[in-house]
Amino acid sequence: MSLQLYQLFRHRFIPGAAALQHYGADTGGAQRALYGAVRISQPQEVAALIGLARCHGLALWPICGGRNFGYGTALPVRDGALIVDLSGLKGMQFHAESHTVTVEAGVTQGDLQHFLASNRLPYLVPTTGAGPHGSLIGNALDGGYGMTPVPDHFDGLSHFQGYWGNGSPMSDPLAELASPDMARRWPAGIGMNPRSLLRQGNLGIVTAATLQLAPRQPHARLIAIRWDSEQAFEKGMETLAGLQEVIPAMTSVYSVNKERLQATNGQLALRDPSMQCAARHEAQPARQEFISMATIFGPRHATAGACKDIRRQLEGARLLCLSRGQLALLGRLCGMLPAGLLSRSERLARLHRNARSLASALALLDGTPSHEFLKLAYAARQPAPQVHAGSDPAKDGQGILWFAPLIPLTPSGVRGGMALIRGILVRHGFDALLALTIRNPRAGIATIPLIFPKTQENARRAHACYQELVTACTQAGMPPYRLNIESMATLAGLRVAGEHPRLHACLKAALDPDDIIAPGRYG
């Protein structure tokens, strides 16, 4: 098999030990035995690889960039897989009439930003916290989201190209009706559409997709909200969720507690969970301080009116509604303050850090990928290092797992969910760095990092905590929307009925009969 892979791919086939050295680093400390890795340079090579893998029963684990930090990085669910590295597929084609761009699987946020800027195309990049090197298609397929006008990144994709596990090419119902332009405009297609099978799926390998672009909005605004109390925050989440349903210009609402904000800014010394010292957390009051942020895209009067409507509806909150120009000015003012002055006044330094955090949010309004959001992954290091476009938390030895449960957007749901998560984190020795994003008017997603100095003992503790979070939250009606590779079997074991696995097995039998595409992934 290795000889055949070498004959097909030459130096782009990497045997097991060398592949592990290149792809094996994981922020969660997971370890896997790899058969090897193949770097794809042309989409049609995937079809040949699938045929070879079927003949030899070799599992394939496709990655678009291998930067799925906190969820497994580049590693597969099970041992012995061949990593299919699609990061070399960099093709892009802009379609002016439909305001879309077809991107291959290796295109990153930074690649798309450069493409749009080079061609003077006034559109937003659908950004995430992964930074400029974050994959567009890989993030969307795993359920990623952001704060641009199409917050759910999978919803922004159409006209998929690639191959199912049985070797047949993917098709689009409208493209097969000689309507490729409409296939780019209308993701739902006509009749039965296999598109939804690709979200968090393991039935095929996507090599390209069409991305629906949102135009830049010169009057976009950032809303920053400081809540007067935890009770006001809990009630405010339900109010904002309702407003999001009736104010079309408002996208995701993202909220963090004080500790999360401090950790992101390098102001909180996180404890080592192996030290078994919970005194600092046990001494903390139950009350939590939260800050929220939302983006509004649209024309001048629509954004101004939305700000007024939101301000009128919220109780127990202090609200700022900042334009792009105001954020840019804030950034310039922050840069003008001398370091000596900041070092002499902690109050001024704290105001400066908060203002700088607001100014960095300008990237959200501009749809500009920013490496600033990677800072949290380095929060266990003191002093916190400077992050840059090339920062790679996995290769830099950072320890982080992401737990992301669904939360009902009611005051009791938010209160109960945050309390349950916080209690489990503290009991296992982790800082409760809480965040909640409103995803639709009825449900939010809590994005919870388990951050730790990366040792085997700490990784063991992190995974034990993660497993308890998955179990406890699922049993409380708050299952995770996205999973780490080590916990996919845990969720499967919590099912109270077996109909979904049977349906999945039927689809596998038809589209991937030899079970070679990412076995175990969300299975």
C-alpha positions in Angstrom: 0.0 0.0 0.0 2.8 2.5 0.9 4.5 1.7 -2.4 1.3 2.4 -4.3 0.9 5.7 -2.4 4.4 6.7 -3.2 3.9 5.8 -6.9 0.8 8.0 -7.0 2.0 11.0 -5.0 5.8 10.7 -4.8 7.2 13.0 -2.2 3.7 14.2 -1.3 3.2 10.9 0.5 4.5 11.1 4.1 5.0 7.7 6.0 3.7 7.2 9.5 6.5 8.4 11.8 7.2 11.5 9.7 3.5 12.2 9.3 3.1 12.0 13.1 6.0 14.5 13.6 4.3 17.0 11.2 0.6 16.5 12.1 0.7 14.9 15.6 0.7 18.0 17.9 -2.6 18.6 19.5 -3.6 21.3 22.0 -5.7 18.7 23.9 -2.8 16.3 24.2 -4.5 13.6 22.2 -2.2 11.0 20.6 -2.8 8.8 17.6 -0.9 6.3 15.5 -1.0 7.4 11.8 -0.6 5.3 8.7 0.8 8.5 7.1 -0.3 11.5 5.2 -0.9 12.6 1.6 -0.8 16.2 0.4 -3.3 16.7 -2.4 -2.4 19.1 -5.2 -5.3 18.5 -7.6 -8.9 17.8 -6.7 -9.1 14.7 -9.0 -6.4 13.0 -7.0 -9.0 12.5 -4.3 -10.9 10.1 -6.5 -7.8 8.0 -7.1 -7.0 8.0 -3.4 -10.5 6.8 -2.5 -10.3 4.0 -5.0 -7.0 2.8 -3.5 -8.2 3.2 0.1 -11.3 1.1 -0.7 -9.1 -1.7 -2.1 -7.0 -1.9 1.0 -9.5 -0.9 3.7 -7.5 2.2 4.7 -9.3 4.9 6.7 -8.9 8.5 5.3 -9.0 11.6 7.6 -9.4 14.7 5.4 -8.2 18.0 6.8 -8.3 21.5 5.2 -5.6 23.0 7.3 -5.2 21.0 10.5 -5.9 24.0 12.8 -9.0 22.7 14.5 -7.5 23.8 17.8 -9.3 22.5 20.9 -11.2 19.9 19.0 -8.4 17.6 17.9 -6.2 19.8 15.7 -5.3 17.6 12.7 -5.7 14.2 14.4 -8.4 11.6 13.5 -10.8 10.0 15.9 -9.2 6.5 15.5 -5.7 5.2 15.1 -4.3 4.0 11.8 -5.8 6.6 9.4 -4.1 8.3 6.5 -4.4 12.1 6.7 -5.6 13.6 3.5 -4.2 17.1 3.6 -6.2 19.4 1.3 -4.4 22.6 2.3 -2.7 22.7 -1.1 -6.0 23.3 -3.0 -5.9 27.1 -3.3 -8.2 27.8 -6.3 -10.6 30.7 -6.2 -13.1 32.0 -8.8 -15.3 35.1 -8.3 -18.8 35.2 -9.8 -19.8 38.8 -10.0 -23.4 38.5 -10.9 -24.2 36.2 -7.9 -21.8 37.9 -5.5 -20.2 34.5 -4.7 -16.7 33.0 -4.9 -15.9 29.3 -5.4 -13.1 28.3 -3.1 -11.1 25.1 -2.9 -10.7 23.3 0.4 -7.3 24.8 1.2 -8.3 28.4 1.0 -7.9 30.2 4.3 -9.4 33.4 5.6 -6.2 35.2 4.8 -6.1 33.9 1.3 -9.6 35.1 0.6 -8.8 38.5 2.2 -5.8 38.9 -0.1 -7.9 37.8 -3.1 -10.7 40.3 -2.4 -8.2 43.1 -1.7 -6.1 42.4 -4.8 -9.2 42.4 -7.0 -10.8 45.5 -5.2 -13.8 43.5 -4.3 -15.8 45.2 -1.5 -16.9 42.0 0.5 -16.4 40.7 4.0 -14.4 37.6 4.9 -16.5 35.2 7.1 -14.0 35.4 10.0 -13.5 33.2 13.0 -11.2 33.2 16.0 -8.8 30.9 14.2 -7.1 33.9 12.5 -5.8 34.4 8.9 -4.7 30.8 8.6 -8.1 29.3 9.5 -9.8 27.2 6.9 -13.0 28.5 5.3 -14.5 25.1 4.2 -13.2 23.1 7.1 -14.6 25.5 9.7 -18.0 25.6 7.9 -18.2 21.8 7.6 -17.6 21.4 11.4 -20.3 23.9 12.2 -18.2 27.1 12.8 -19.7 30.5 13.1 -18.8 34.2 13.4 -20.2 37.7 13.7 -20.4 38.7 10.0 -23.8 38.9 8.2 -23.9 35.2 7.5 -23.0 34.0 11.0 -23.5 30.3 10.4 -20.7 29.6 7.9 -22.2 26.3 6.6 -25.3 28.3 5.6 -23.1 30.4 3.4 -21.9 27.5 1.3 -23.5 26.0 -1.8 -22.7 24.0 -4.9 -20.3 21.5 -3.2 -17.7 19.6 -5.2 -15.9 16.5 -4.1 -16.3 12.7 -3.8 -18.4 10.4 -1.7 -16.7 7.4 0.0 -17.9 5.1 -2.8 -15.9 7.1 -5.3 -18.8 8.9 -7.1 -18.5 12.6 -7.5 -20.8 14.9 -5.5 -23.6 16.5 -7.5 -25.9 19.5 -7.2 -29.5 19.2 -8.4 -29.6 22.7 -10.0 -26.1 22.4 -11.6 -27.3 19.2 -13.2 -30.2 21.1 -14.7 -27.6 23.3 -16.5 -28.1 26.0 -14.0 -24.8 26.5 -12.3 -25.4 30.1 -11.6 -28.6 29.3 -9.7 -26.8 26.5 -7.9 -24.5 29.2 -6.4 -27.5 31.4 -5.5 -29.9 28.8 -4.1 -28.2 26.3 -1.7 -31.4 24.4 -1.1 -31.5 23.1 -4.6 -34.7 21.3 -5.8 -36.0 18.0 -4.5 -33.7 15.9 -2.3 -30.5 17.7 -1.6 -27.5 15.8 -0.1 -25.9 19.1 1.0 -26.9 18.7 4.7 -25.2 15.3 4.8 -21.9 17.1 4.7 -22.3 19.2 7.9 -20.3 17.4 10.6 -20.5 14.3 8.3 -18.1 11.5 7.4 -19.6 10.3 4.1 -17.3 12.1 1.6 -14.4 14.5 1.0 -15.3 18.1 -0.1 -12.7 19.6 -2.5 -14.5 22.9 -3.2 -17.6 24.9 -2.5 -19.2 28.2 -3.4 -19.2 30.9 -0.7 -21.9 33.5 -0.6 -20.2 36.9 0.0 -21.6 39.7 2.2 -20.8 43.2 1.0 -18.9 45.6 3.2 -21.2 48.0 5.0 -19.7 51.5 5.6 -22.1 52.2 8.4 -21.7 49.0 10.3 -21.7 49.4 14.1 -20.4 47.5 17.1 -22.6 47.4 20.2 -20.8 46.9 23.6 -22.9 46.2 26.6 -21.9 46.2 30.3 -24.5 44.5 32.5 -25.2 45.9 35.9 -25.9 42.5 37.4 -25.8 38.8 36.6 -29.6 38.8 36.7 -29.7 41.7 34.1 -27.4 39.6 31.9 -29.6 36.5 32.1 -32.8 38.5 31.3 -31.0 40.5 28.6 -30.0 37.3 26.7 -33.7 36.5 26.2 -34.4 40.1 25.2 -31.5 40.3 22.7 -32.5 37.0 21.2 -35.9 38.4 20.5 -34.5 41.6 19.1 -32.3 39.5 16.8 -35.4 38.0 15.3 -36.9 41.4 14.4 -33.8 43.5 13.7 -32.4 41.9 10.5 -29.3 44.1 10.7 -28.1 42.4 13.9 -26.0 39.3 13.8 -24.6 37.2 16.6 -24.4 38.5 20.2 -21.3 37.4 22.0 -21.0 37.6 25.8 -18.1 36.8 28.1 -17.6 36.9 31.9 -15.0 39.1 33.5 -12.5 36.3 34.0 -12.7 35.3 30.3 -12.0 38.9 29.3 -9.1 39.1 31.7 -7.6 35.9 30.5 -7.8 37.0 26.8 -6.0 40.3 27.7 -3.3 38.5 29.7 -4.5 39.9 33.0 -5.5 36.7 34.7 -2.9 34.2 36.0 -4.6 30.9 35.3 -4.0 28.1 37.8 -2.4 24.8 37.0 -5.1 22.2 37.5 -2.6 19.7 38.8 -1.8 22.0 41.8 -5.2 21.0 43.4 -5.7 24.4 44.9 -9.2 25.6 44.5 -9.1 28.3 47.2 -9.1 31.2 44.8 -12.2 30.0 43.1 -14.0 28.9 46.2 -13.5 32.3 47.7 -15.1 34.0 44.7 -18.7 35.1 45.0 -21.3 33.4 42.9 -22.0 36.6 41.1 -20.6 36.9 37.6 -19.9 40.1 35.7 -20.6 39.8 31.9 -19.9 42.0 29.0 -21.7 41.5 25.6 -20.8 42.5 22.1 -22.9 42.5 18.9 -22.5 43.6 15.3 -25.0 45.5 13.2 -24.6 45.7 9.4 -26.7 47.9 7.2 -27.2 51.5 5.9 -26.8 54.5 8.1 -30.4 55.0 9.2 -31.0 51.2 9.8 -28.0 50.8 12.0 -28.7 54.0 14.0 -32.3 53.0 14.5 -31.3 49.5 15.6 -29.0 51.0 18.2 -31.9 53.1 19.6 -34.3 50.2 19.6 -31.8 48.0 21.5 -31.0 50.7 24.0 -34.7 51.2 24.7 -35.4 47.5 25.2 -32.5 46.6 27.6 -32.8 47.1 31.3 -29.9 47.1 33.7 -27.3 47.6 31.0 -24.9 50.3 29.9 -24.6 50.4 26.1 -22.1 51.8 23.6 -22.9 51.9 19.9 -19.7 52.6 18.0 -19.1 53.2 14.3 -16.2 52.1 12.3 -14.7 55.6 12.5 -15.1 55.8 16.3 -13.4 52.4 16.7 -10.5 53.5 14.4 -10.1 56.7 16.4 -10.1 54.7 19.7 -7.3 52.5 18.3 -5.2 55.6 17.4 -5.7 57.1 20.8 -4.6 53.9 22.5 -1.4 53.9 20.4 -0.6 57.5 21.4 -0.6 56.8 25.2 3.0 56.5 26.5 4.0 53.2 28.2 5.5 55.1 31.1 2.2 56.7 31.9 0.3 53.4 31.8 2.9 51.8 34.1 2.3 54.4 36.8 -1.5 54.1 36.9 -3.2 50.7 37.1 -6.6 52.3 36.6 -5.4 54.0 33.4 -3.8 50.8 32.3 -7.0 48.9 32.8 -9.0 51.5 30.8 -6.4 51.3 28.1 -6.7 47.5 27.9 -10.5 47.7 27.7 -10.3 50.4 25.0 -7.8 48.5 23.0 -10.1 45.4 23.2 -12.9 47.5 21.7 -10.6 48.9 19.1 -9.5 45.5 18.0 -13.2 44.6 17.3 -12.9 46.8 14.2 -11.8 43.7 12.4 -15.3 42.2 13.0 -17.0 45.1 11.2 -14.4 45.0 8.3 -14.6 41.2 8.0 -10.8 41.1 8.4 -9.1 38.0 9.8 -7.2 38.8 13.0 -4.7 36.8 14.9 -5.7 38.7 18.1 -8.3 36.1 18.8 -5.6 33.5 19.3 -4.4 35.2 22.4 -6.7 33.2 24.7 -5.0 30.0 23.6 -1.8 31.3 25.3 -3.4 32.5 28.5 -1.7 29.7 30.6 1.7 31.3 29.9 2.9 34.1 32.1 3.9 36.6 30.8 1.6 36.0 27.8 3.5 36.0 24.6 2.8 38.3 21.6 0.7 36.5 19.0 1.2 37.0 15.3 -0.2 35.7 12.0 2.0 32.6 12.2 1.1 31.6 15.8 0.2 27.9 16.1 -1.0 27.0 19.6 -0.5 23.2 18.9 3.1 23.5 17.8 3.8 26.0 20.5 2.8 23.5 23.1 -0.4 25.2 24.4 -3.0 23.2 26.2 -6.6 23.9 25.3 -9.9 22.0 24.8 -13.1 23.7 23.7 -16.5 22.6 25.1 -19.5 24.1 23.3 -22.9 23.1 24.6 -26.3 24.5 23.4 -28.0 26.7 26.0 -31.8 27.6 26.0 -32.1 31.3 25.9 -34.3 31.9 28.9 -33.2 33.5 32.2 -33.4 30.1 34.0 -31.7 28.3 31.2 -28.8 30.7 31.0 -28.5 30.8 34.8 -28.7 27.0 35.2 -26.3 26.3 32.3 -23.6 28.7 33.5 -23.9 27.4 37.1 -23.6 23.8 36.0 -20.6 24.4 33.8 -18.8 26.6 36.3 -19.3 24.1 39.1 -17.7 21.2 37.1 -14.8 23.4 35.9 -13.9 24.6 39.4 -14.2 21.1 40.9 -11.7 19.8 38.3 -9.3 22.7 38.9 -10.0 24.9 35.8 -10.8 28.5 35.6 -14.4 29.2 34.6 -13.8 31.3 31.5 -17.4 31.6 30.3 -18.8 32.8 27.0 -22.3 32.6 25.4 -23.2 33.4 21.8 -26.8 33.9 20.7 -27.2 31.6 17.6 -30.9 32.0 17.0 -33.8 33.5 18.9 -34.2 30.4 21.0 -30.8 28.8 21.5 -27.3 29.9 22.3 -23.9 28.2 22.3 -21.6 28.5 25.3 -17.9 28.3 24.2 -15.9 27.2 27.2 -12.1 26.7 27.0 -10.3 24.4 29.3 -6.8 26.0 29.3 -3.9 24.4 31.1 0.0 24.1 31.1 0.4 21.2 28.7 1.6 18.2 30.6 0.3 14.6 30.4 -1.3 14.9 33.9 -3.0 18.2 33.0 -4.3 16.7 29.7 -5.7 13.8 31.6 -7.5 16.1 34.0 -8.8 18.2 31.1 -10.3 15.2 29.3 -11.8 13.9 32.5 -13.4 17.3 33.1 -14.5 17.5 29.4 -16.2 14.1 29.6 -18.1 15.1 32.8 -19.2 18.3 31.1 -20.5 16.4 28.0 -22.4 13.9 30.2 -23.8 16.4 32.7 -24.9 19.0 30.2 -26.4 16.4 27.8 -28.4 14.9 30.7 -29.6 18.4 31.6 -30.9 19.0 28.1 -27.8 21.0 26.9 -25.9 18.7 24.6 -22.7 19.9 22.8 -23.2 21.2 19.3 -19.6 20.3 18.4 -17.2 17.7 19.8 -13.5 17.0 20.5 -12.3 13.8 18.8 -11.9 12.1 22.2 -15.5 12.6 23.2 -17.5 11.5 20.1 -18.0 8.0 21.5 -19.1 9.5 24.8 -22.0 11.4 23.2 -23.0 8.3 21.2 -23.3 6.3 24.4 -25.7 8.9 25.9 -28.4 8.3 23.2 -31.7 7.1 24.6 -32.8 5.6 21.2 -31.0 4.0 18.3 -32.8 5.4 15.3 -30.2 8.0 14.4 -27.3 5.5 14.3 -29.4 3.1 12.1 -30.1 6.0 9.7 -26.4 6.9 9.7 -25.5 3.2 9.0 -27.8 3.2 6.0 -26.3 6.3 4.6 -22.8 4.9 5.2 -23.7 1.7 3.4 -24.8 3.7 0.3 -22.2 6.5 0.2 -19.3 5.0 2.0 -19.8 1.2 2.0 -16.2 0.4 3.1 -16.3 3.0 6.0 -13.1 4.6 4.9 -14.1 8.3 5.3 -13.3 9.6 8.9 -14.6 6.5 10.8 -15.9 7.5 14.2 -16.5 11.2 13.3 -19.8 12.2 14.9 -20.8 8.6 14.6 
